[in-house]
Amino acid sequence: MRNVIFSLVTICFLVPWVSAQAKPRAVSVPPANPFQEADRLFTFGENTERDKQSLAVIERALGGDGNNYQWLWRAARANYYVGDEAGKNDKLAYFEKGIDVAQRAVAQQPNAVEGHFWLAANYGGYSELKGALKALQTVKKIRAEMETVLKLNDRYQDGGAYLALGEMDRELPRIVGGSLSRAIARLEQGVKIAPQNLDIKLSLGQAYQEDGRKEDARRQFQEILDRPINPSRARADRNTQEKARRLLAKL
């Protein structure tokens, strides 16, 4: 996935004087970008402590501005990543908070992409902890949210919706809606949209392998290994390359 870049606003002001003898009155200047600190701290899972600090900034802001869409979807994103790295006993609380704030974000701006994406992500984290039955119950919700993401902005989070939908179709049994052919089509489109996303290429390689297309799978895994590491997501890219290396060795 990647950080959203916000433009800076230059604020000019004059300090009034009561009289020639008076001291200037202090003027409180609002920050040019109120989200800057939270975005600067956030690392998309690369550094858990910084992600927690970002979440703390966001939660303080929500305490005074609880209906602000920009804070709500950021809270959903931060809860997802912090929850993903949290201890087993703490994960669920983060995902539940992520779902809550994401639902509020979607209610505030139903035609904005961020709320839908992070709602689906937190649903996914929540369902994994709740077991197979809950996962199956949540599939429709995740699919609906990610389909909405594709309609609103399919390039969001480096084509992350293609990865999510492709993985669901690859891993789910056909009896509950899985489809290997649909997974391949989704992931191939994702690679076209975001060729730098190593996770989509890894999933596509696995789908090819399961479909008996070993040479196509080998090509995807090798391309992952040949790609330079993105410094902003070094840990995630190294993990993906290690998975590709193991899969390639088995072909």
C-alpha atoms as one frame of an Amber mdcrd trajectory, in Angstrom:
protein
   0.000   0.000   0.000   1.001   4.588  -0.413   0.395   7.474   2.029  -2.138
  10.073   0.876  -0.397  13.382   0.112  -2.222  16.490   1.196  -1.445  19.994
  -0.083  -0.192  22.570   2.401  -2.120  25.761   2.954  -0.228  29.004   3.593
  -1.915  31.068   6.301  -1.151  34.759   6.560  -2.325  37.011   9.353  -1.767
  40.440  10.856  -1.308  41.035  14.571  -3.583  43.857  15.696  -2.398  46.492
  18.119  -4.669  48.038  20.730  -2.443  51.113  20.968   1.096  52.122  20.373
   1.897  51.078  23.970   0.100  47.692  23.878   1.770  44.330  23.406   0.792
  42.256  20.358  -1.997  39.769  20.982  -1.037  36.116  20.529  -2.774  34.533
  17.542  -3.382  30.799  17.423  -2.516  29.464  13.980  -4.216  26.205  13.004
  -1.927  23.586  11.476  -1.733  23.765   7.691  -2.465  20.030   7.503  -4.166
  18.599  10.611  -3.477  15.029   9.404   0.241  15.559   8.809   1.495  14.180
  12.126  -0.629  11.034  11.936   0.430  10.391   8.333   4.097  11.065   9.092
   4.094   8.507  11.917   2.168   5.819  10.057   4.242   3.029   8.446   1.740
   0.448   7.087   2.997  -2.208   9.487   6.709  -1.572   8.983   7.109  -0.174
  12.510   4.432  -1.176  15.006   5.385   1.403  17.628   5.083   4.256  15.159
   1.759   2.901  13.936   0.538   2.897  17.544   1.687   6.500  17.927  -0.190
   7.424  14.762  -3.318   5.719  16.107  -3.001   7.668  19.373  -2.852  10.959
  17.435  -5.928   9.957  15.436  -7.907   8.905  18.496  -7.159  12.209  20.232
  -8.418  14.060  17.183 -11.568  11.930  17.008 -12.263  12.802  20.638 -12.964
  16.352  19.550 -14.134  15.744  15.994 -15.820  12.356  15.985 -17.636  12.731
  12.665 -14.670  13.821  10.571 -14.396  11.416   7.638 -10.662  11.935   7.213
  -9.982  10.947  10.821 -12.441   8.047  10.729 -10.934   6.220   7.784  -7.421
   6.815   9.117  -8.523   5.288  12.414  -9.820   2.228  10.555  -6.534   1.872
   8.679  -4.408   2.263  11.807  -6.528  -0.177  13.834  -6.135  -2.766  11.081
  -2.335  -2.591  10.988  -1.884  -2.329  14.745  -4.314  -5.227  15.190  -2.482
  -7.306  12.613   0.749  -6.965  14.619  -0.867  -7.198  18.082  -0.701 -10.187
  20.410  -3.341 -12.864  20.024  -5.430 -11.617  22.950  -5.442  -8.015  21.686
  -6.127  -8.440  17.969  -9.899  -8.719  18.142 -10.388  -5.420  19.970  -8.457
  -3.527  17.310 -10.385  -5.108  14.446 -13.716  -4.428  16.169 -12.753  -0.770
  16.636 -11.610  -0.703  13.029 -14.980  -1.989  11.856 -16.825   0.587  13.968
 -14.911   3.620  12.730 -14.929   2.360   9.131 -18.713   1.943   9.225 -18.985
   5.493  10.516 -16.692   6.672   7.727 -18.840   4.958   5.088 -21.953   6.529
   6.612 -20.324   9.954   6.390 -19.138   9.598   2.784 -20.566   6.519   1.040
 -18.984   7.473  -2.298 -15.431   7.791  -0.958 -13.117   4.816  -1.416 -11.128
   4.778   1.834 -13.934   3.847   4.214 -15.035   0.888   2.110 -11.510  -0.486
   1.720 -10.576  -0.376   5.394 -13.969  -1.686   6.447 -13.359  -4.760   4.295
  -9.820  -5.129   5.662 -11.016  -5.072   9.270 -13.829  -7.493   8.454 -11.151
  -9.820   7.114  -9.005  -9.578  10.236 -12.034 -10.075  12.466 -13.308 -13.124
  10.588  -9.919 -14.858  10.681  -9.944 -14.705  14.465 -13.523 -15.917  14.716
 -12.927 -19.100  12.748 -14.215 -20.695   9.555 -17.938 -20.242  10.195 -17.625
 -16.521  10.909 -15.303 -16.137   7.923 -17.945 -17.636   5.649 -20.579 -15.335
   7.126 -18.368 -12.321   6.468 -17.372 -13.206   2.898 -20.343 -11.409   1.364
 -19.586  -8.249   3.334 -15.929  -8.229   2.347 -16.725  -8.943  -1.285 -19.355
  -6.194  -1.418 -17.002  -3.604   0.061 -14.107  -4.522  -2.233 -16.383  -4.520
  -5.280 -17.375  -0.994  -4.278 -13.693  -0.067  -4.062 -13.179  -1.272  -7.656
 -16.034   0.924  -8.822 -14.821   4.000  -6.940 -11.055   3.771  -7.514  -9.539
   0.423  -8.460  -6.002   1.803  -8.073  -6.457   2.539  -4.378  -3.804   0.913
  -2.157  -1.890  -0.319  -5.206  -4.818  -2.340  -6.492  -5.445  -3.910  -3.089
  -9.065  -4.734  -3.910  -7.941  -6.980  -6.783  -5.652  -8.827  -4.380  -8.388
  -9.241  -1.756 -10.995 -10.472  -4.227  -8.508 -12.692  -6.035  -7.348 -14.317
  -2.810 -10.924 -14.930  -1.705 -11.762 -16.630  -4.991  -8.531 -18.647  -4.895
  -8.862 -19.891  -1.329 -12.617 -20.416  -0.955 -14.175 -23.740  -2.016 -16.428
 -23.506  -5.062 -19.433 -24.524  -2.956 -19.205 -21.230  -1.044 -18.358 -18.994
  -3.996 -14.704 -19.622  -4.776 -13.494 -19.708  -8.381  -9.911 -20.268  -9.521
 -10.597 -18.932 -13.020 -12.153 -15.762 -11.603  -9.251 -15.425  -9.176  -6.770
 -15.529 -12.056  -8.741 -12.946 -14.026  -8.917 -10.613 -11.009  -5.236 -10.963
 -10.194  -4.136 -10.519 -13.803  -6.065  -7.269 -13.907  -4.469  -6.270 -10.602
  -0.981  -6.844 -12.008  -1.824  -4.582 -14.946  -3.115  -1.865 -12.615  -0.300
  -2.138 -10.050   2.705  -4.009 -11.521   4.836  -2.930  -8.551   2.595  -4.751
  -6.053   4.559  -7.901  -5.220   1.719  -9.432  -3.203  -0.591  -9.482  -6.230
   2.122 -11.169  -8.292   2.674 -13.750  -5.544  -1.026 -14.572  -5.369  -1.234
 -14.778  -9.162   1.727 -17.147  -9.229   0.023 -19.367  -6.665  -3.189 -19.336
  -8.701  -1.282 -20.312 -11.853   0.410 -23.127  -9.935  -2.929 -24.450  -8.691
  -4.246 -24.271 -12.257  -1.367 -26.417 -13.516   0.364 -23.508 -15.311   3.818
 -24.078 -13.849   5.761 -21.934 -16.303   3.452 -18.974 -15.741   3.789 -19.475
 -11.998   7.577 -19.692 -12.261   7.660 -16.422 -14.205   5.654 -14.582 -11.562
   7.811 -15.849  -8.700  11.021 -14.992 -10.533   9.781 -11.478 -11.321   9.167
 -10.960  -7.604  12.738 -11.982  -6.817  14.113  -9.706  -9.545  12.273  -6.623
  -8.264  14.148  -4.105  -6.103  12.931  -3.715  -2.537  10.736  -0.669  -1.943
  12.396   1.157   0.996   9.033   2.366   2.311   7.819  -1.225   2.709  11.091
  -3.101   2.999   9.939  -5.652   5.577   6.772  -6.530   3.658   8.617  -6.847
   0.333  11.339  -9.035   1.858   8.672 -11.329   3.322   6.967 -11.588  -0.062
  10.254 -12.349  -1.794  11.031 -15.074   0.737   7.637 -16.696   0.075   8.262
 -16.497  -3.674  11.701 -18.080  -3.225  10.245 -21.021  -1.324   7.443 -21.537
  -3.840   9.844 -21.324  -6.775  12.097 -23.956  -5.214   9.170 -26.389  -5.089
   8.206 -26.034  -8.773
